[in-house]
């Protein structure tokens, strides 16, 4: 594996995940980060998107999963990782981090997060 990293950070979504009824009704703001490691030398050498990880496609996969309400951000993170794995089997290693801004806890909290790393 080469130490070549590609990132898509701070993808913003308004979604309806959560265990509490008001979370499923009102929704909340989320941030999703993606980073991957793969040998992008061939893509860089030929300057051809078809040889690279298409970040627009990654965004579309994330957006599709964010639209499906569920109770846990852990579930969302795993579903996103599964869809990325299926679409981009050439990835040597990647991670997805799903952050819920201002989670409903008894106190001040910037965010809660779930991260999936593959492999």
C-alpha atoms as one frame of an Amber mdcrd trajectory, in Angstrom:
protein
   0.000   0.000   0.000   1.192   3.465  -0.805   0.732   6.301   1.654  -1.673
   8.117  -0.602  -4.793   9.450   1.061  -7.919  10.936  -0.478 -10.493  12.713
   1.702 -13.983  14.123   1.540 -14.582  16.049   4.771 -17.513  17.900   6.277
 -20.334  16.560   4.113 -23.398  18.257   5.639 -26.819  16.678   5.901 -30.077
  17.286   7.688 -31.443  13.877   8.612 -33.926  12.135  10.885 -31.889   9.589
  12.836 -32.315   9.010  16.548 -33.946   6.952  19.291 -36.136   9.737  20.628
 -39.412  10.582  18.875 -38.571  14.275  18.482 -35.311  13.345  16.711 -37.256
  11.316  14.158 -39.755  14.176  13.666 -37.586  17.299  13.822 -34.291  15.933
  12.548 -30.804  17.223  13.207 -27.621  18.312  11.465 -24.946  15.762  10.648
 -21.427  15.864   9.289 -19.833  12.916   7.512 -16.118  12.489   6.820 -14.602
   9.978   4.411 -10.941   9.173   3.977  -9.337   6.409   1.988  -5.956   5.012
   1.127  -5.252   3.522  -2.260  -2.592   3.695  -4.918  -3.776   6.671  -6.940
  -0.522   6.902  -8.858  -2.047   5.353 -11.997  -5.002   7.765 -11.917  -2.725
  10.746 -11.302  -0.401   9.616 -14.073  -3.110   9.504 -16.709  -5.274  12.270
 -15.166  -8.359  10.109 -15.742 -11.335  10.037 -13.361 -12.282   6.543 -14.516
  -9.061   5.317 -12.865  -9.733   7.154  -9.598 -12.162   7.124  -6.695 -14.967
   9.390  -7.868 -15.693  11.648  -4.881 -18.993  12.750  -6.404 -20.050   9.095
  -6.355 -18.872   8.732  -2.747 -20.973  11.760  -1.817 -24.004  10.266  -3.583
 -23.603   6.988  -1.680 -23.360   8.844   1.636 -26.348  11.051   0.802 -28.495
   8.042  -0.098 -27.795   6.362   3.241 -28.327   9.568   5.216 -31.868   9.762
   3.816 -32.868   6.433   5.410 -33.892   7.143   9.030 -32.652   4.812  11.740
 -32.154   4.908  15.482 -28.360   4.725  15.758 -25.586   6.672  14.052 -23.600
   3.446  14.331 -26.088   1.866  11.925 -25.768   4.774   9.514 -21.959   4.577
   9.578 -21.977   0.822   8.862 -24.484   1.198   6.014 -22.366   3.930   4.435
 -19.212   1.818   4.770 -20.984  -1.193   3.243 -22.130   0.829   0.235 -18.652
   2.288  -0.312 -17.055  -1.171  -0.038 -19.445  -2.540  -2.644 -18.856   0.347
  -5.051 -15.074   0.658  -4.646 -13.513  -2.772  -3.967 -10.084  -1.388  -4.951
  -9.834   0.621  -1.730  -7.016  -0.704   0.435  -8.302   1.034   3.554 -10.949
   3.634   4.327 -12.957   5.149   7.144 -16.322   6.834   7.495 -17.187   9.073
  10.432 -20.783  10.143  11.071 -21.215  13.053  13.501 -24.478  14.229  14.984
 -24.259  17.896  15.947 -25.720  18.939  19.313 -26.877  15.465  20.383 -29.697
  15.306  22.943 -27.718  14.730  26.131 -28.194  16.268  29.555 -25.587  18.984
  29.076 -23.566  20.842  26.497 -22.061  18.648  23.796 -20.770  19.635  20.372
 -21.276  16.282  18.685 -21.509  12.529  18.964 -19.747  10.360  16.400 -19.463
   6.830  15.091 -16.491   5.767  12.967 -16.148   2.659  10.815 -12.724   1.673
   9.534 -12.232  -0.916   6.817 -10.395  -3.297   6.656
